[in-house]
Amino acid sequence: MLKQYLNLKLSQKLSPQQIQLMKLIQLPTQAFEEAVKQEMEENPALDSGKEKVEDDYGDDPYDDYNDSESISADDINIDEYLSDDEIPSYRTQANNYSADDEDKSIPYASGISFQQHLKNQLNTFRLSEHKRIIAEFLVGSVDESGYIRREIIDIVDDLAFTQSIMSTEDEVEEVLQIVHKLEPAGVGARDLQECLIIQLEQKKGNEAQLLALEIIDKAFEHFTKKHYQKLLQKFNITEEELKDAIEEIERLNPKPGGSYSGNTRIIEHIVPDFTIRILEGQLELTLNGRNAPELRVSSEYHNMLKGYKESKEKTKSQKDAVLFIKQKLDSAKWFIEAILQRQQTLLVTMNTIMNYQKEYFLTGDERKLKPMILKDIADLIDMDVSTVSRVANSKYVDTPYGTKLIKDFFSEAMKNTEGEDVSTREIKKILETVIEEEDKKKPLTDEKLSAILKEKGYPIARRTVAKYREQLDIPVARLRKKI
């Protein structure tokens, strides 16, 4: 049996404008500039304020406008969209921002691609047309690191199906040896061992290099696991000879493709969104000026509305034009206000983070970083945790100690032996220092590192030490060992 009934309930939904504002807050400086540029292209009512910028904000000519008004052109109060000034004084300039807003270009690397660089080198070899096609196919299979990570039999099959070239494994192997002679040394290797062997074979000038080649060729597993005693016994050499050979190996490039200077990948440049400076013992925060574009409502649209108001006979096309203008003006007004709100949110959030971590920003000592989570800042500025997260996740701050990712200042709290809350970042820094100062001939195990940290007042379990060590990208004790 079907029944009909009314059910009232309250629900919260974000408007499209609120969603767009959240997206604007999340954008770092360069992406924000692109968003502003795109909005200006899509909305002709928005204009750059560079040609004429007024020093005061003045009265907002749209303050009296109610979005709930009828969309009929006859009901639009044109006076609410006009002001006494030729150009409404919209300018979203923050009160404090840095002057580094001139260089807005994104640099790109120039030159030929890595594969083309290798193909050009093939011209120095005398190859038949058949072998040249195989060689170019092999070069095309080289990845960014400089390796060919495919089986020879698979390459033979691909040559047959995609190039209509019938070949054998021995033939492809023969051509691969030619590819191994290309620069940078080690290119075209199928694994790390072969890459190092290719480089050492091109050197092999002194005894240390010859020994290094022999070690990589005949005892690669012992070398990777740092079983130095087994290497000394196997090759009947002294510790000094082994040390010299290892130094030769450490000079080699495990990723030859990465050394090519002519690759055309985009060079990423970090643009700090904030700058923190120390002036007379006090911290000063500024927002990158590129986050404070000067925008205003187009004077052309202002004149169009003025012309409509003064005309005695209003045609249907004019009324349609006014409706269009109204829509674009409302959109422009909201976008300008959204930029202002974005600036204020960024400044308030970063200023609170700066004051919360004041001791760190004054000294640069990571051990001074206080435990801080998103909720700590959100509570202080009376905003949602998600808003703080959007500010912190993708933005950088230029400090006297380098450019830092803001989210790196956040860390969980742990208690030391005195019952005080300490930052996990502080513990990681101490762990890193202990490992740097260890005897590399007898590196400290995670168990010993845990014991040392406990002595220093940080009761950390061995598995937690292992987790922090991995987060710091520090290998296990056996792989830190040096002869």
QUIPE-V753748 format. One record per helix or strand. SS is the DSSP state (a for helix, b for strand). FROM is the first residue (numbers start at 1). TO is the last residue. Records with the same first field share a line. If there is no record, write none. Layout:
SS=FROM-TO, FROM-TO
This chain:
a=16-26, 29-42, 73-75, 78-81, 114-122, 129-140, 152-162, 169-179, 192-203, 207-218, 220-224, 228-235, 239-250, 256-259, 289-291, 299-310, 316-356, 358-363, 366-368, 374-381, 385-393, 406-409, 424-436, 440-442, 446-455, 462-471, 477-480
b=46-48, 97-98, 108-108, 147-147, 189-189, 266-266, 274-279, 282-288, 295-297, 372-372, 396-399, 402-405, 411-411, 413-415, 421-423
